[in-house]
Amino acid sequence: MEVKITQDEGKTLAIEFEGIDRSVAELIKAKLFEMGVEFASVELDHPQVGKPRLVVKDKNAKQAVKKAIEELSKELKELQGLVAKEK
């Protein structure tokens, strides 16, 4: 997976993901909405060959994305532990 910041101006941050489908960007978007950001969207130029692009607008968009990823990481690690306990 590769990540490229295509826009980082004022309140707007756009991140393009390469080598993955849109599911990771959608997870981040959902967490951002839970956190109360002004705007978050996942764009895809073409459903089969396009690269997912996460667009975030907030007072501090980059910090919001970092926090969302940290929270998702914690939640997924917790879920991994719960699944590992089940037999």
Secondary structure, DSSP 8 states (H G I E B T S, - for coil): -EEEEEEEETTEEEEEEESS-THHHHHHHHHHHHHT-SEEEEE-SSTTT---EEEEESTTHHHHHHHHHHHHHHHHHHHHHHHHH--
